[in-house]
Amino acid sequence: MTPRDFPHARRRLAGATLAALALAAAPGAWAQAYPSKSVKIVVPFPAGGTTDIVARLVAQRMSETMGQSVVVENRGGAGGSLGADAVAKAPPDGYTILMHNITFPLASISLALAGRSPYNIDTDFAPISNVVNVPLVITAHPSVAAKDLREFVAQLRANRSLQVNYGSTGPGSFMNVVGEALKRDAKIEMTHIPFKGAAPLKLELLAGRVQLGGDQISSSLAEIRKGTLKALATNATARVPALPDVPTVRELGFASIEANGWNGLFAPAKTPREVIERLQKEVAAAVRHPDLVRRFGELAAEPLGSTPAELDAVLRGQLAQFRPILTELKPSVD
């Protein structure tokens, strides 16, 4: 190139730069470029629980279709709030997303009431998709003589000297709300023992060191069928096909603790709409894959792959349902 060619080269370079900037600013450019590196799904519980299993199944399928690896990172603790906070503060670029469940609204309300929430659930997250619905079940150690939750409560009321521990997946988790609501409504006494996730809770239930517990049904379905755990009630709005003989809490007179369990994906707020849409489409396609449909069936989970608006409606509905209950109960967040 001679000195005479330099002005022409500069003009070509400037034109190419402007074209690249225009492409980046064009609608859909984010979606076309995304993902250009690995995507991380944060699970705010230890490995082995339902939320972790669902995340790993979906991540494996998305890795095969997105052209980049999708990995799962477990960040357990504080009822799922540690992992949620990490995602809330992550760059809003779609490379760090959150897989959470019904504990998300409950723990967030509890932390906010205590003035200790590190994030704002109303403003810091963008819903992507409700991946699956998974019913919630209340379980007991086989040494508990009651055949259902109503009998369990009646036995505690009849014998005030009984020392009963109930376990949960952390302060403000669904089972924590269930336990405190039962103590209030039935006027019984139980001691709350929090754990970092469903897996350690189940181990203590199986050992009999806690007498009552509960989580998403897939965490304990095998043990219920073997008889090493006893199902006292489901919290679903209708009887669960996997456990047709187990009554719902509404049937037993405890409608205030009725709720549908779910596992959904969230991104940090301000993540580009095109990226949210790409992720939702990938999730919806993943949960329809025959291999995942079969595995979800084994977990008694209903595959959904919902729209962001549908997940947002679930979250807002449960925030509205449980905020008054938690405001009254004020469960510990320690």
C-alpha positions as CSV (number, residue, x, y, z in Angstrom):
1,M,0.0,0.0,0.0
2,T,1.4,3.4,-1.0
3,P,0.8,6.6,1.0
4,R,-1.8,7.6,-1.6
5,D,-3.9,4.6,-0.6
6,F,-4.1,5.5,3.2
7,P,-7.1,7.9,3.0
8,H,-9.1,5.2,1.1
9,A,-8.2,2.6,3.7
10,R,-9.3,4.8,6.5
11,R,-12.6,5.5,4.8
12,R,-13.1,1.7,4.3
13,L,-12.3,1.0,7.9
14,A,-14.6,3.8,9.1
15,G,-17.4,2.4,6.9
16,A,-16.9,-1.1,8.3
17,T,-16.9,0.2,11.9
18,L,-20.2,2.1,11.3
19,A,-21.7,-0.9,9.7
20,A,-20.8,-3.1,12.6
21,L,-22.2,-0.5,15.1
22,A,-25.4,-0.3,13.0
23,L,-25.7,-4.1,13.1
24,A,-25.2,-4.1,16.9
25,A,-27.9,-1.5,17.3
26,A,-30.4,-3.2,15.0
27,P,-33.3,-5.1,16.4
28,G,-32.5,-8.8,16.8
29,A,-28.8,-8.2,16.8
30,W,-28.5,-9.5,20.4
31,A,-30.4,-12.6,19.5
32,Q,-28.2,-13.2,16.5
33,A,-25.0,-12.9,18.5
34,Y,-26.2,-14.7,21.6
35,P,-24.8,-16.9,23.0
36,S,-21.2,-16.4,22.1
37,K,-19.9,-18.1,25.3
38,S,-21.0,-20.5,28.0
39,V,-24.3,-19.9,29.8
40,K,-24.5,-20.5,33.6
41,I,-27.7,-21.6,35.5
42,V,-27.4,-20.8,39.2
43,V,-29.3,-23.2,41.4
44,P,-29.6,-21.7,44.9
45,F,-29.6,-25.1,46.6
46,P,-27.2,-28.0,47.1
47,A,-27.0,-30.7,44.4
48,G,-29.4,-33.5,44.5
49,G,-32.8,-31.7,45.0
50,T,-35.5,-31.4,42.4
51,T,-34.5,-27.9,41.3
52,D,-31.0,-29.1,40.7
53,I,-32.1,-32.1,38.8
54,V,-34.5,-30.1,36.6
55,A,-31.8,-27.5,35.9
56,R,-29.3,-30.2,34.8
57,L,-31.7,-31.9,32.5
58,V,-32.6,-28.7,30.8
59,A,-29.0,-27.5,30.7
60,Q,-27.9,-30.6,29.0
61,R,-30.5,-30.3,26.3
62,M,-29.9,-26.6,25.8
63,S,-26.2,-27.2,25.4
64,E,-27.0,-29.5,22.4
65,T,-29.2,-26.9,20.7
66,M,-27.6,-23.5,21.5
67,G,-24.1,-24.1,20.2
68,Q,-22.6,-23.2,23.6
69,S,-22.3,-25.2,26.8
70,V,-24.9,-24.5,29.5
71,V,-23.6,-25.3,33.0
72,V,-25.2,-25.5,36.4
73,E,-23.6,-23.9,39.5
74,N,-25.0,-24.7,43.0
75,R,-25.0,-21.8,45.4
76,G,-26.9,-23.0,48.4
77,G,-27.8,-21.1,51.6
78,A,-30.2,-18.7,53.2
79,G,-33.3,-20.3,51.7
80,G,-32.0,-19.8,48.2
81,S,-31.4,-16.1,48.6
82,L,-27.6,-16.3,48.2
83,G,-27.8,-17.7,44.7
84,A,-30.7,-15.4,43.8
85,D,-28.7,-12.4,44.9
86,A,-25.7,-13.5,42.8
87,V,-27.9,-13.5,39.7
88,A,-29.6,-10.2,40.6
89,K,-26.2,-8.6,40.6
90,A,-24.8,-10.4,37.5
91,P,-24.5,-8.5,34.2
92,P,-27.8,-8.5,32.4
93,D,-26.5,-10.2,29.3
94,G,-28.2,-13.7,29.6
95,Y,-25.0,-15.5,30.6
96,T,-26.0,-15.9,34.2
97,I,-29.5,-17.0,35.0
98,L,-31.4,-18.4,37.9
99,M,-33.4,-21.6,38.4
100,H,-35.7,-21.2,41.4
101,N,-38.9,-22.5,42.9
102,I,-41.8,-21.6,45.2
103,T,-39.2,-20.8,47.9
104,F,-38.2,-17.7,45.8
105,P,-41.3,-15.6,46.7
106,L,-41.5,-16.9,50.2
107,A,-37.9,-16.4,51.3
108,S,-37.9,-13.0,49.6
109,I,-40.9,-11.8,51.5
110,S,-39.4,-13.1,54.8
111,L,-36.1,-11.4,54.2
112,A,-37.8,-8.1,53.2
113,L,-40.0,-8.2,56.3
114,A,-36.8,-8.6,58.4
115,G,-35.1,-5.7,56.5
116,R,-32.4,-8.1,55.3
117,S,-33.2,-8.8,51.7
118,P,-30.1,-8.3,49.5
119,Y,-32.3,-7.9,46.4
120,N,-35.8,-6.7,45.4
121,I,-37.8,-9.6,44.0
122,D,-40.2,-7.1,42.4
123,T,-37.6,-5.2,40.3
124,D,-34.3,-7.1,40.1
125,F,-35.4,-10.1,38.0
126,A,-36.8,-10.8,34.5
127,P,-38.9,-14.0,34.2
128,I,-37.9,-16.4,31.4
129,S,-40.0,-19.5,31.6
130,N,-41.8,-21.7,34.1
131,V,-40.0,-24.9,33.2
132,V,-42.0,-27.5,35.1
133,N,-44.7,-27.8,37.8
134,V,-43.8,-30.2,40.6
135,P,-46.4,-30.9,43.4
136,L,-45.4,-30.3,47.0
137,V,-45.9,-33.0,49.6
138,I,-45.7,-33.1,53.4
139,T,-43.8,-36.1,54.6
140,A,-43.2,-37.8,58.0
141,H,-40.9,-40.4,59.4
142,P,-42.6,-43.9,59.5
143,S,-42.5,-43.8,63.3
144,V,-45.2,-41.1,63.1
145,A,-48.5,-43.0,63.8
146,A,-50.8,-40.6,61.9
147,K,-52.1,-41.6,58.5
148,D,-52.5,-38.0,57.3
149,L,-51.9,-34.4,58.3
150,R,-55.2,-34.0,60.1
151,E,-54.4,-37.0,62.4
152,F,-50.9,-35.7,63.0
153,V,-52.2,-32.4,64.2
154,A,-54.9,-34.1,66.3
155,Q,-52.2,-36.2,68.0
156,L,-50.1,-33.2,68.9
157,R,-53.1,-31.4,70.3
158,A,-54.0,-34.4,72.4
159,N,-50.5,-34.9,73.8
160,R,-48.8,-31.6,74.5
161,S,-45.7,-33.4,75.8
162,L,-44.7,-34.8,72.4
163,Q,-41.5,-33.2,71.2
164,V,-41.7,-32.8,67.4
165,N,-39.2,-31.3,65.0
166,Y,-40.2,-30.2,61.6
167,G,-37.6,-29.6,58.9
168,S,-37.5,-27.2,56.0
169,T,-35.1,-26.2,53.2
170,G,-34.4,-23.0,55.0
171,P,-35.9,-20.0,56.8
172,G,-38.8,-18.6,54.7
173,S,-39.0,-21.8,52.6
174,F,-42.4,-23.4,51.8
175,M,-42.1,-26.0,54.6
176,N,-41.2,-23.3,57.1
177,V,-44.4,-21.4,56.2
178,V,-46.4,-24.7,56.4
179,G,-44.9,-25.5,59.9
180,E,-45.5,-22.0,61.3
181,A,-49.0,-21.8,59.8
182,L,-49.9,-25.2,61.3
183,K,-48.6,-24.1,64.7
184,R,-50.8,-21.0,64.5
185,D,-54.0,-22.5,63.1
186,A,-54.0,-25.8,65.0
187,K,-52.4,-24.3,68.2
188,I,-49.7,-27.0,68.3
189,E,-46.0,-26.8,69.2
190,M,-43.1,-27.9,66.9
191,T,-39.5,-26.9,66.7
192,H,-38.2,-25.7,63.3
193,I,-34.9,-27.3,62.0
194,P,-33.7,-25.5,58.8
195,F,-31.5,-27.2,56.2
196,K,-29.7,-25.9,53.1
197,G,-31.7,-28.0,50.7
198,A,-34.1,-30.9,50.1
199,A,-31.3,-33.6,50.1
200,P,-30.0,-32.9,53.6
201,L,-33.6,-32.5,54.9
202,K,-34.5,-35.9,53.5
203,L,-31.5,-37.6,55.2
204,E,-32.6,-36.2,58.6
205,L,-36.2,-37.3,57.9
206,L,-35.1,-40.8,57.0
207,A,-32.9,-41.0,60.2
208,G,-35.9,-39.8,62.3
209,R,-34.1,-36.8,63.7
210,V,-36.9,-34.6,62.3
211,Q,-40.4,-36.0,62.3
212,L,-42.1,-33.8,59.7
213,G,-40.8,-32.3,56.5
214,G,-41.8,-31.5,53.0
215,D,-40.6,-30.4,49.6
216,Q,-41.4,-31.0,45.9
217,I,-42.7,-34.5,45.5
218,S,-39.9,-35.8,43.3
219,S,-37.4,-35.3,46.2
220,S,-39.1,-38.1,48.2
221,L,-41.3,-40.0,45.8
222,A,-39.1,-43.1,45.8
223,E,-38.9,-43.2,49.6
224,I,-42.7,-42.7,49.9
225,R,-43.2,-45.7,47.6
226,K,-40.8,-47.8,49.5
227,G,-42.4,-46.9,52.8
228,T,-39.3,-45.3,54.3
229,L,-41.2,-42.0,54.4
230,K,-44.9,-41.4,54.9
231,A,-46.9,-38.9,52.8
232,L,-49.4,-37.0,55.0
233,A,-50.8,-34.6,52.4
234,T,-50.0,-32.8,49.2
235,N,-50.3,-29.1,48.9
236,A,-51.6,-29.2,45.3
237,T,-55.0,-27.9,44.2
238,A,-56.0,-31.5,43.2
239,R,-54.9,-35.0,44.0
240,V,-51.5,-35.9,42.5
241,P,-51.6,-38.8,40.0
242,A,-48.4,-40.2,41.3
243,L,-49.9,-40.4,44.8
244,P,-53.7,-40.8,44.2
245,D,-54.4,-42.0,47.7
246,V,-52.8,-39.1,49.5
247,P,-55.3,-36.3,50.3
248,T,-54.7,-32.6,49.6
249,V,-54.3,-30.1,52.4
250,R,-57.7,-28.5,51.4
251,E,-59.4,-31.9,51.8
252,L,-57.9,-32.1,55.3
253,G,-59.0,-28.6,56.3
254,F,-55.7,-26.7,55.8
255,A,-56.5,-24.6,52.7
256,S,-54.3,-21.7,53.7
257,I,-51.2,-23.8,52.9
258,E,-52.4,-24.9,49.4
259,A,-50.0,-24.0,46.6
260,N,-48.6,-25.5,43.3
261,G,-44.9,-26.1,43.2
262,W,-42.9,-25.0,40.2
263,N,-39.3,-24.6,38.9
264,G,-38.7,-21.5,36.8
265,L,-35.9,-19.6,35.1
266,F,-35.1,-15.9,35.7
267,A,-32.5,-13.5,34.4
268,P,-31.2,-10.2,35.9
269,A,-33.5,-7.3,35.2
270,K,-32.7,-5.3,32.1
271,T,-31.6,-8.4,30.2
272,P,-32.4,-7.6,26.5
273,R,-35.8,-8.8,25.4
274,E,-34.3,-10.6,22.4
275,V,-32.1,-12.7,24.8
276,I,-35.1,-13.5,27.0
277,E,-37.1,-14.6,24.0
278,R,-34.2,-16.8,22.8
279,L,-33.9,-18.5,26.2
280,Q,-37.6,-19.1,26.5
281,K,-37.7,-20.7,23.1
282,E,-34.8,-23.0,23.9
283,V,-36.4,-24.0,27.2
284,A,-39.8,-24.7,25.6
285,A,-38.2,-26.9,23.0
286,A,-36.1,-28.7,25.6
287,V,-39.0,-29.7,27.8
288,R,-40.8,-31.1,24.8
289,H,-37.9,-33.5,23.9
290,P,-39.0,-37.1,24.4
291,D,-36.1,-37.9,26.7
292,L,-36.9,-35.0,29.0
293,V,-40.7,-35.7,28.9
294,R,-39.9,-39.3,30.1
295,R,-37.5,-38.1,32.9
296,F,-40.0,-35.4,34.1
297,G,-42.6,-38.1,34.3
298,E,-40.4,-40.1,36.6
299,L,-40.1,-37.0,38.8
300,A,-43.9,-36.5,38.8
301,A,-43.2,-33.2,37.1
302,E,-45.4,-31.5,34.5
303,P,-43.3,-30.0,31.7
304,L,-44.4,-26.5,30.7
305,G,-41.8,-24.2,29.0
306,S,-44.2,-21.2,29.6
307,T,-43.9,-17.7,28.4
308,P,-42.2,-15.0,30.6
309,A,-45.6,-13.5,31.3
310,E,-47.0,-16.8,32.5
311,L,-44.2,-17.3,35.0
312,D,-44.5,-13.7,36.1
313,A,-48.2,-14.3,36.8
314,V,-47.3,-17.3,39.0
315,L,-44.7,-15.4,40.9
316,R,-47.0,-12.4,41.5
317,G,-49.9,-14.6,42.5
318,Q,-47.8,-16.3,45.2
319,L,-46.4,-13.1,46.4
320,A,-49.9,-11.8,46.9
321,Q,-51.1,-15.1,48.5
322,F,-48.3,-15.4,51.0
323,R,-47.3,-11.9,51.9
324,P,-50.2,-11.5,54.4
325,I,-49.5,-14.9,56.0
326,L,-45.7,-14.2,56.3
327,T,-46.4,-10.6,57.6
328,E,-48.4,-12.2,60.5
329,L,-46.1,-15.2,61.1
330,K,-42.7,-13.4,60.7
331,P,-40.7,-16.6,60.4
332,S,-37.0,-16.4,61.4
333,V,-34.5,-15.7,58.7
334,D,-31.5,-16.7,60.8
